[in-house]
Each structure stands twice: as C-alpha cells, then as structure tokens.
Amino acid sequence: MRVTMLGTAAAVPDPDRNHSGILITEQDRHYMFDCGHGATHQLIRSGVNPRDVDVVVLSHLHYDHIADFPFFLLTSWIMDRKNPPLVLGPPGTRQFVDHLFESGAFTKDIEARTQYKNRQTNVHVLKPRVKECEPGVIFEDELVKITACYVEHIPLEISPCFGLRLDSTAGKSVVFSGDTAPCERLVDMAKDCDLLIHECTFPESALEFRRKINVGTWAHTSPTALGDIAVRCNCGSLVATHFGSFDTTWPVVKEMLKVHMPVDSIGPHTMDEVARDIRRCYPGDLRLAHDGMRIDL
C-alpha cells in the first residue's frame, strides 16, 4: 500500500502547501480522501492520471477539503475518463455535486466542450455516483474496506464531519482524522492502525493566543493532545498534517494569520515546537507532513 500526501495545509492559501488531499493506492487501485485545492495537479505530479481515481471520499464540506473536486472531474473528463467516479461523503454531498454539474456552475463549460464529438462520448462521467453516508462501513470492494465515524469539527446540525479508516485485505490500515478536536470515536476507530494521519492545525502557542481572543479553539487538535491520541490509538506510525501555515515565510500569508497568532512567532521554527509537543506523550515513529510525501506500508 502506498499513501501520498497531496495537500497538507489548512484553509489559509499557502504557496508552499496545497489543501487537504490524500491518495491511497492498493495494488493498482486509487482511493482519494478529500479533494482540496491542488489535488489534481498533485496527482499528476505523483504520476497518477486523475481519470484512474474512481473513489473519492470527502471528510466534510469545508472548501479546503472539496474545492478541487470540479477541476478533478472536468480534467478527468477531458482526459477520457470512461466511468463516473463514486463520491462518498456526509449529508450535503449530493447537493454540492449537483450544483456543479447538473445544471450548475459549469453548465456553460460543459455545453461548449460537448460541441466536440470526442467530448460527447463520455459526458456521462460528469454525473458522479454520489453516496451520502452515515457512520459505519461506507465502502467495500475486493481490496479495501472504508469505515467512517463522526468527529468533532463543525456542529453536527450544520454539517457532519467524518474521520475515515481504510483497511486492506492484505492487512494494512490507514486512519485519517479529517478535521477534529480530540474525539473518542476517532480514537476507538483508529486502534492499532498501521498509520494515523491526524490534523494538527496550530502549535500550542497559537492555540493559547486563540483562546484569549476566542477564535474557534474547539474545532482542532493541539500537538500535545495529538501525542496523547497517538499513544492511545497504539498506531504504528503518526503523520501530523493540516498545518495552518504557521511555518510560512510569505508576508501576505503572515498578514492573514495575525488573527490566529502573533506575526513575529510565525516561521519555520514553529515546526520544531510542534514536533516537541507531540513528543511529550508520543515516542513512536513521527512525520510532519509535506506535499508529495509518500509512505509505503
């Protein structure tokens, strides 16, 4: 099994990181968790044709996890995709997809391109198979099983959010937290997994600053809490991801982040802080994600 980190940033636009996306490849089959901005380019950079990704699982409907989906599907179409992909996600996923392609945002683009005969033959791929899911097993084929649980990010009554686990028939397991505060359901689902990919959006110093000004501190997981979660899950390896660009050197990004943390505390050194605080509890194999990172299991 190969895991490729397509995007490792949180919502702030970051020239050095794309938004959330993970590609899991088992044998010759590809499963994509989230489709944030840049995912399609990163697939190609990783040597994978977007038309060959047939299963897309959306953890939740925040834009940094879904914004590249129309680009992914339109690109797949013009690269001669043969069959529509299966899109799995929480309630609201069908409305999101239909508003893009079914008399939606890209109607004129599709109308123009279908004037060419070779784009008419596979226009049916622009009607993805959408399955809105509840917690439990949401997908299974002869190679993998995917399970979802609710996590603690957006209030459930607004939009459910999933953590996801993929188990292969070869005996390997990958868990992706999605976006969440520390969550017992996720810990239970992740027990004894080979690889835990978990969000770690802000360093402790930023979280303390956010607590003082009351900016959304409940919705994410701190590095110290992540270390505790990894120990309790007994994961074989931990990848921290979904970084809030706190390591940036770009002046414009720093300006955007000043509501979350003091500008003079932003920079590459914060990654050392994050690793140190995860290590307060977790002594195991740890990686801080970057775009294009590949993990072989």
C-alpha positions as CSV (number, residue, x, y, z in Angstrom):
1,M,0.0,0.0,0.0
2,R,1.2,3.5,-0.9
3,V,0.0,6.7,0.8
4,T,0.7,10.0,-0.9
5,M,0.0,13.3,0.8
6,L,-1.4,15.5,-2.0
7,G,-2.1,18.5,0.2
8,T,-1.2,19.3,3.8
9,A,-2.5,22.8,4.5
10,A,-5.4,24.2,6.4
11,A,-7.7,26.8,4.9
12,V,-5.3,29.7,4.6
13,P,-3.9,29.9,1.0
14,D,-0.3,28.9,1.1
15,P,2.1,28.9,-1.9
16,D,4.1,26.1,-0.3
17,R,1.2,23.7,0.6
18,N,-2.0,22.6,-1.2
19,H,-5.2,22.0,0.7
20,S,-6.3,18.7,2.1
21,G,-5.9,15.6,0.0
22,I,-4.6,12.0,0.5
23,L,-4.2,9.3,-2.2
24,I,-4.1,5.7,-1.0
25,T,-3.0,3.2,-3.6
26,E,-3.6,-0.5,-3.1
27,Q,-2.2,-2.7,-5.9
28,D,-3.3,-0.7,-9.0
29,R,-6.4,0.9,-7.5
30,H,-6.6,4.5,-6.2
31,Y,-8.7,5.9,-3.4
32,M,-8.7,9.6,-2.7
33,F,-9.6,11.1,0.7
34,D,-10.6,14.8,0.3
35,C,-10.1,16.9,-2.8
36,G,-8.8,20.3,-1.7
37,H,-7.3,22.9,-3.9
38,G,-4.3,21.5,-5.8
39,A,-5.2,17.8,-5.5
40,T,-5.4,17.2,-9.3
41,H,-2.1,18.8,-10.0
42,Q,-0.6,16.8,-7.2
43,L,-2.0,13.5,-8.6
44,I,-0.2,14.2,-11.9
45,R,3.0,15.2,-10.1
46,S,2.8,11.9,-8.3
47,G,2.5,10.0,-11.6
48,V,-1.3,9.2,-11.3
49,N,-3.7,10.1,-14.1
50,P,-6.8,11.7,-12.5
51,R,-9.0,9.6,-14.7
52,D,-7.8,6.5,-12.9
53,V,-9.1,7.6,-9.5
54,D,-12.5,6.1,-9.2
55,V,-13.3,6.5,-5.5
56,V,-13.4,9.9,-3.8
57,V,-14.2,10.2,-0.1
58,L,-14.9,13.7,1.4
59,S,-14.4,14.0,5.1
60,H,-16.5,17.1,5.3
61,L,-17.7,20.0,3.2
62,H,-15.3,22.9,4.1
63,Y,-13.9,24.4,1.0
64,D,-10.3,23.5,1.7
65,H,-11.4,19.8,1.5
66,I,-13.6,20.0,-1.6
67,A,-12.7,23.0,-3.8
68,D,-10.6,21.0,-6.3
69,F,-13.4,18.4,-7.0
70,P,-14.9,20.2,-10.1
71,F,-11.4,20.6,-11.5
72,F,-10.6,17.0,-10.8
73,L,-13.7,15.7,-12.6
74,L,-13.6,18.1,-15.5
75,T,-10.0,17.2,-16.0
76,S,-10.8,13.5,-15.8
77,W,-13.5,14.1,-18.5
78,I,-11.1,15.7,-21.0
79,M,-8.5,13.0,-20.2
80,D,-11.0,10.4,-21.4
81,R,-12.4,9.0,-18.2
82,K,-14.6,6.0,-19.0
83,N,-16.8,5.8,-16.0
84,P,-18.1,8.3,-13.5
85,P,-16.4,8.2,-10.1
86,L,-18.0,7.2,-6.9
87,V,-18.2,10.1,-4.4
88,L,-18.7,9.3,-0.7
89,G,-19.4,11.9,1.9
90,P,-21.6,13.2,4.6
91,P,-25.1,14.6,4.1
92,G,-24.9,17.6,1.8
93,T,-22.5,15.9,-0.6
94,R,-25.2,15.3,-3.3
95,Q,-26.2,19.0,-3.3
96,F,-22.6,20.0,-3.6
97,V,-22.0,17.8,-6.6
98,D,-25.3,18.5,-8.3
99,H,-24.8,22.3,-8.1
100,L,-21.6,21.9,-10.0
101,F,-22.6,19.7,-12.9
102,E,-26.3,19.1,-13.1
103,S,-27.5,22.5,-14.5
104,G,-24.9,24.1,-12.2
105,A,-21.8,26.2,-12.1
106,F,-20.1,24.5,-15.0
107,T,-23.1,24.2,-17.3
108,K,-21.7,26.6,-20.0
109,D,-18.2,25.0,-19.9
110,I,-19.8,21.6,-20.4
111,E,-22.1,22.9,-23.2
112,A,-19.1,24.4,-25.0
113,R,-16.9,21.4,-24.8
114,T,-19.6,18.9,-25.9
115,Q,-19.7,20.7,-29.3
116,Y,-16.6,18.5,-30.0
117,K,-17.6,14.9,-30.8
118,N,-14.9,13.3,-28.8
119,R,-16.3,15.0,-25.6
120,Q,-19.8,13.8,-26.3
121,T,-18.8,10.1,-26.0
122,N,-18.0,10.3,-22.3
123,V,-20.1,13.2,-21.0
124,H,-21.9,10.8,-18.7
125,V,-18.8,10.8,-16.4
126,L,-19.9,14.3,-15.2
127,K,-22.8,12.6,-13.3
128,P,-20.8,11.0,-10.5
129,R,-22.3,8.3,-8.4
130,V,-22.9,10.0,-5.1
131,K,-23.5,8.2,-1.8
132,E,-24.3,10.2,1.3
133,C,-23.1,8.2,4.3
134,E,-23.7,7.6,7.9
135,P,-21.1,6.3,10.4
136,G,-20.1,2.7,9.8
137,V,-18.7,0.8,6.8
138,I,-19.3,3.2,3.8
139,F,-17.4,1.3,1.1
140,E,-16.0,-2.1,0.4
141,D,-14.5,-3.9,-2.6
142,E,-12.2,-6.9,-3.1
143,L,-9.2,-4.9,-1.9
144,V,-10.3,-2.5,0.8
145,K,-12.9,-1.6,3.3
146,I,-13.6,2.1,4.3
147,T,-15.2,2.9,7.6
148,A,-16.4,6.4,8.8
149,C,-17.1,7.8,12.3
150,Y,-18.4,11.3,13.3
151,V,-15.7,13.6,14.6
152,E,-15.8,16.9,16.4
153,H,-15.3,19.8,14.0
154,I,-18.5,21.5,12.7
155,P,-21.6,21.2,14.8
156,L,-23.5,18.1,13.6
157,E,-26.7,20.0,12.9
158,I,-24.8,22.2,10.4
159,S,-22.7,19.7,8.6
160,P,-21.5,16.2,9.8
161,C,-17.7,15.6,9.6
162,F,-16.1,12.2,9.3
163,G,-12.9,10.5,10.4
164,L,-12.0,7.7,8.0
165,R,-10.3,4.3,8.2
166,L,-9.2,2.2,5.3
167,D,-8.3,-1.5,5.9
168,S,-6.8,-3.5,3.1
169,T,-7.4,-7.2,2.6
170,A,-3.6,-7.5,2.8
171,G,-3.8,-6.5,6.4
172,K,-2.7,-2.8,6.3
173,S,-4.7,0.0,7.8
174,V,-4.7,3.8,7.5
175,V,-6.8,6.2,9.5
176,F,-7.4,9.9,8.5
177,S,-8.9,12.1,11.2
178,G,-10.3,14.7,8.9
179,D,-10.6,18.0,10.9
180,T,-11.5,17.5,14.5
181,A,-10.9,18.4,18.1
182,P,-9.8,15.4,20.2
183,C,-12.5,12.8,19.7
184,E,-13.1,9.5,21.4
185,R,-14.9,8.0,18.5
186,L,-11.8,8.6,16.3
187,V,-9.5,7.1,19.0
188,D,-11.7,3.9,19.1
189,M,-11.8,3.6,15.3
190,A,-8.0,4.1,15.0
191,K,-7.0,1.5,17.5
192,D,-3.9,-0.5,16.4
193,C,-3.8,1.1,12.9
194,D,-0.6,1.0,10.9
195,L,-0.7,4.6,10.0
196,L,-2.6,7.5,11.7
197,I,-2.8,10.7,9.6
198,H,-4.2,13.3,12.0
199,E,-4.8,17.0,11.8
200,C,-2.6,19.3,13.9
201,T,-3.7,22.7,12.7
202,F,-1.9,25.1,15.2
203,P,1.1,25.0,17.5
204,E,0.4,25.3,21.3
205,S,1.5,29.0,21.2
206,A,-1.1,29.9,18.6
207,L,-3.8,28.0,20.4
208,E,-3.1,29.9,23.6
209,F,-3.4,33.2,21.6
210,R,-6.7,32.0,20.1
211,R,-8.1,31.1,23.4
212,K,-7.5,34.6,24.7
213,I,-9.4,36.1,21.7
214,N,-12.0,33.3,21.4
215,V,-11.2,32.2,17.8
216,G,-12.6,28.7,17.2
217,T,-10.3,26.8,19.6
218,W,-12.7,23.9,20.0
219,A,-12.5,22.7,16.4
220,H,-8.9,21.4,16.1
221,T,-6.3,19.2,17.8
222,S,-3.3,20.6,19.6
223,P,0.2,19.0,19.2
224,T,0.2,17.8,22.9
225,A,-3.3,16.3,22.5
226,L,-2.2,14.6,19.3
227,G,0.7,12.9,21.0
228,D,-1.8,11.6,23.6
229,I,-4.2,10.4,20.9
230,A,-1.4,8.6,19.0
231,V,-0.4,6.7,22.2
232,R,-4.0,5.7,23.0
233,C,-4.5,4.5,19.4
234,N,-1.4,2.4,19.5
235,C,-0.7,3.4,15.9
236,G,2.3,2.0,14.1
237,S,3.2,5.4,12.7
238,L,1.9,9.0,13.0
239,V,1.7,11.7,10.3
240,A,0.7,15.2,11.5
241,T,-0.9,17.3,8.8
242,H,-3.4,20.1,8.0
243,F,-1.0,22.8,9.2
244,G,-2.3,26.3,9.5
245,S,0.6,27.8,7.6
246,F,2.3,28.8,10.9
247,D,5.6,27.9,9.3
248,T,5.3,30.3,6.4
249,T,7.8,32.9,5.3
250,W,5.3,34.6,2.9
251,P,4.5,38.2,4.1
252,V,0.9,38.0,2.7
253,V,0.2,34.7,4.5
254,K,1.6,36.1,7.7
255,E,-0.7,39.1,7.4
256,M,-3.7,36.7,7.0
257,L,-2.6,34.7,10.1
258,K,-2.3,37.6,12.5
259,V,-5.8,36.9,13.8
260,H,-4.6,33.5,14.9
261,M,-1.1,34.1,16.3
262,P,1.4,36.9,16.8
263,V,3.1,37.6,13.5
264,D,6.6,37.5,15.0
265,S,6.0,34.0,16.2
266,I,5.3,32.7,12.6
267,G,8.0,30.9,10.7
268,P,9.7,27.5,10.1
269,H,10.9,27.2,13.7
270,T,7.3,26.5,14.8
271,M,7.6,23.0,13.3
272,D,10.2,22.2,15.9
273,E,7.7,23.4,18.5
274,V,5.0,21.1,17.1
275,A,7.3,18.1,17.0
276,R,8.5,18.7,20.5
277,D,5.0,19.0,21.9
278,I,3.8,15.8,20.1
279,R,6.8,14.1,21.6
280,R,5.7,15.0,25.2
281,C,3.5,11.9,25.0
282,Y,4.3,10.0,21.8
283,P,7.7,8.3,21.4
284,G,6.9,6.4,18.2
285,D,7.5,7.0,14.5
286,L,6.5,10.6,13.7
287,R,6.5,12.6,10.5
288,L,5.4,16.1,9.8
289,A,3.6,16.1,6.5
290,H,4.6,17.9,3.4
291,D,3.0,17.9,0.0
292,G,4.2,14.9,-2.1
293,M,5.2,12.9,1.0
294,R,5.0,9.2,0.2
295,I,4.6,6.5,2.9
296,D,4.8,2.8,1.9
297,L,3.2,0.2,4.1
